[in-house]
Amino acid sequence: MLTQDYFELFGVEPGFEVDAERLMHRYRELQKVLHPDRYVNASDQERHLAMQQAAQVNDGYQTLKDPLSRARYLLTQRGIEEAPEQATIRDVDFLEEQMELRETLAEIRSDADPQGSIFHFLAALNAKEKAYISQLSAAFAEADEAALNEAGALVQRLRFVRRLQQEAEAIEEELL
């Protein structure tokens, strides 16, 4: 039976920083062992169990390979509940930043060079994403209560940036 801890499952150190190569290697190993073709002649129970384990491997891999998902998973493991979307309103600076970014995105279609504007907007969002990921790494390295609370706030910011990236990419597709 596979473990419920994704870090243990993939043999990587628990933490925000993961060895991506080791994660991918272990994922491929597990996929080979649990591939449905290996269980064609097995009993229904064995096939069902292999499917469940393969699903767990897929979930674990998707969780650990993505910094946002990995941060959310780590916070959950440490007993920190993720703040609801509405909690961002308490952070006035972040609320102002959200409003400014949304206004900028809304105005892009009417810019003189909307394709250039969306390119620069996406580049700025990518820079924000990288900065938040770096800050998350530092917060999880500290691992005290204040740092983990900060990680929770950073997860909210990163979620917002990812959603805004998706919206911007949809506008980019429209402009093309």
C-alpha positions in Angstrom: 0.0 0.0 0.0 1.2 3.5 -0.8 1.8 6.1 1.8 -0.5 9.1 2.2 2.4 11.5 2.5 3.4 12.6 -1.0 7.0 13.5 0.1 7.5 10.0 1.5 5.9 8.5 -1.6 8.3 10.1 -3.9 11.3 9.9 -1.7 12.0 13.6 -1.5 12.7 15.7 1.5 9.6 17.3 3.0 9.8 21.0 2.3 9.0 23.7 -0.2 12.2 23.1 -2.2 12.0 19.7 -4.0 14.5 17.9 -6.2 12.4 18.1 -9.5 14.6 15.5 -11.2 14.2 13.0 -8.4 10.5 13.7 -8.3 10.1 13.0 -12.0 12.3 9.9 -11.8 10.3 8.4 -8.9 7.0 9.3 -10.7 8.0 7.4 -13.8 9.1 4.4 -11.7 5.8 4.3 -9.8 3.8 4.7 -13.1 5.6 1.7 -14.6 4.8 -0.5 -11.5 1.2 0.7 -11.4 0.4 0.9 -15.1 -3.0 -0.8 -15.9 -1.4 -3.0 -18.5 0.4 -4.8 -15.7 -2.9 -5.8 -14.1 -4.8 -7.1 -17.1 -4.9 -10.6 -15.7 -5.2 -9.6 -12.1 -8.4 -9.9 -10.0 -10.9 -7.1 -9.9 -9.7 -6.1 -6.4 -6.0 -6.0 -7.5 -6.9 -3.9 -10.6 -9.0 -1.5 -8.5 -6.2 -1.2 -5.9 -3.7 -0.5 -8.7 -6.0 2.2 -10.1 -6.3 3.8 -6.7 -2.6 3.8 -6.2 -2.0 5.2 -9.7 -4.4 8.0 -9.0 -2.6 8.7 -5.7 0.7 8.8 -7.6 -0.7 11.2 -10.2 -2.2 13.5 -7.5 1.0 13.5 -5.5 3.1 14.3 -8.5 0.8 17.1 -9.6 0.8 18.5 -6.1 4.6 18.4 -5.5 5.7 19.6 -8.9 3.7 22.8 -8.8 5.0 25.4 -6.3 1.5 26.7 -5.4 0.0 23.2 -4.9 3.1 22.2 -2.9 2.8 25.2 -0.7 -0.9 24.6 -0.1 -0.1 20.9 0.7 2.7 21.9 3.2 0.4 24.3 5.0 -2.3 21.6 5.3 0.3 19.2 6.6 1.3 21.7 9.2 -2.3 22.2 10.3 -2.7 25.6 8.8 -6.1 26.1 7.1 -6.0 28.0 3.9 -7.7 31.4 4.1 -10.8 31.9 2.0 -10.6 34.1 -1.0 -12.4 36.9 0.8 -9.6 37.1 3.4 -7.5 39.1 1.0 -9.7 42.1 1.8 -8.0 42.4 5.2 -4.6 43.0 3.5 -5.1 46.6 2.3 -1.9 46.7 0.3 -2.7 43.5 -1.5 -6.3 44.7 -2.2 -4.9 47.9 -3.7 -2.4 45.8 -5.8 -5.3 43.6 -7.0 -7.4 46.6 -8.0 -4.5 48.2 -9.9 -3.7 45.0 -11.8 -7.3 44.4 -12.7 -7.7 48.0 -13.9 -4.5 47.6 -16.0 -5.8 44.3 -17.5 -9.2 45.9 -18.3 -7.6 48.8 -20.2 -5.3 46.6 -22.3 -7.8 46.0 -25.1 -8.1 49.8 -25.7 -4.3 50.5 -25.6 -2.6 51.7 -28.8 -0.6 48.5 -28.8 -2.7 45.9 -27.0 -0.4 43.0 -27.9 2.6 44.7 -26.6 0.7 45.7 -23.5 -0.4 42.2 -22.8 3.1 40.9 -23.3 4.5 43.4 -20.7 1.6 42.7 -18.4 2.2 38.9 -18.5 6.0 39.5 -18.0 5.2 41.6 -14.9 2.9 38.9 -13.6 5.6 36.2 -14.2 8.0 38.4 -12.2 5.5 38.6 -9.4 5.0 34.9 -9.5 8.7 34.2 -9.2 9.0 36.7 -6.3 6.2 35.1 -4.4 7.7 31.6 -5.0 11.0 32.9 -3.7 9.3 34.4 -0.6 7.4 31.1 -0.1 10.7 29.3 -0.1 12.1 31.6 2.5 9.0 31.3 4.7 9.0 27.6 4.6 12.7 27.5 5.4 12.0 29.6 8.6 9.1 27.3 9.5 8.1 29.1 12.6 4.5 30.2 13.2 4.9 33.7 11.9 6.7 32.5 8.8 4.0 29.9 8.1 1.3 32.5 8.5 3.2 34.6 6.0 3.3 31.6 3.7 -0.4 31.4 3.9 -0.7 35.0 2.8 1.8 34.4 0.0 -0.3 31.5 -1.2 -3.3 33.8 -1.5 -1.2 36.3 -3.5 0.2 33.5 -5.8 -3.4 32.2 -6.4 -4.5 35.6 -7.4 -1.5 36.1 -9.8 -2.2 32.7 -11.4 -5.9 33.5 -12.0 -4.9 36.9 -13.4 -2.4 35.2 -15.7 -5.1 32.9 -17.0 -7.4 35.9 -17.7 -4.5 37.8 -19.4 -3.7 34.7 -21.5 -7.3 34.5 -22.6 -7.2 38.2 -23.7 -3.9 37.5 -25.5 -5.6 34.7 -27.4 -8.4 37.1 -28.4 -5.9 39.6 -29.6 -4.2 37.1 -31.8 
